[in-house]
C-alpha cells in the first residue's frame, strides 16, 4: 500500500491516471489518496470508487479534515480531573471532616506501630 499526499487545490482525472501508472510501475495494488478539502469534484470521486471496484488498482480517497481526531474526546480516554495539593484540600476542610481525618490518621499510626512491634 502506498499513501499519496496531494497539495493541489484541484485534482484532475489526469492526476489519478498518473497515480495509477505509478502504482502499476512499482507493483502497488492499493493506495490512499489524501487531499485538501474540496480538491476532488464529486464526479471524479465517483470515478475513483468505480475504478476501485473494476480495476486492479484501488485508490481510496480521504480529505485531510476527515483524518483529524481529537483524542481527548474518545470514549476510552478517562475523564481528566484537575488535582489539587493536600494543603489546599485541608484549607477547605470542614470541622466534621477534620475529626474523621484525625481519627483515621490516629488509627493508621496505631496499626503501623503494632506492625513494627511484631517484626
C-alpha positions, 0 to 999 in steps of 0.5 A, spaced: 500 500 500 502 506 498 499 513 501 499 519 496 499 526 499 496 531 494 497 539 495 493 541 489 487 545 490 484 541 484 485 534 482 484 532 475 482 525 472 489 526 469 492 526 476 489 519 478 491 516 471 498 518 473 497 515 480 495 509 477 501 508 472 505 509 478 502 504 482 502 499 476 510 501 475 512 499 482 507 493 483 502 497 488 495 494 488 492 499 493 493 506 495 490 512 499 489 518 496 489 524 501 487 531 499 485 538 501 478 539 502 474 540 496 480 538 491 476 532 488 469 534 484 464 529 486 464 526 479 471 524 479 470 521 486 465 517 483 470 515 478 475 513 483 470 508 487 468 505 480 475 504 478 476 501 485 471 496 484 473 494 476 480 495 476 486 492 479 488 498 482 484 501 488 485 508 490 481 510 496 480 517 497 480 521 504 480 529 505 485 531 510 479 534 515 476 527 515 483 524 518 483 529 524 481 526 531 481 529 537 483 524 542 481 527 548 474 526 546 474 518 545 470 514 549 476 510 552 480 516 554 478 517 562 475 523 564 481 528 566 480 531 573 484 537 575 488 535 582 489 539 587 495 539 593 493 536 600 494 543 603 489 546 599 484 540 600 485 541 608 484 549 607 477 547 605 476 542 610 470 542 614 470 541 622 466 534 621 471 532 616 477 534 620 475 529 626 474 523 621 481 525 618 484 525 625 481 519 627 483 515 621 490 518 621 490 516 629 488 509 627 493 508 621 499 510 626 496 505 631 496 499 626 503 501 623 506 501 630 503 494 632 506 492 625 513 494 627 512 491 634 511 484 631 517 484 626 
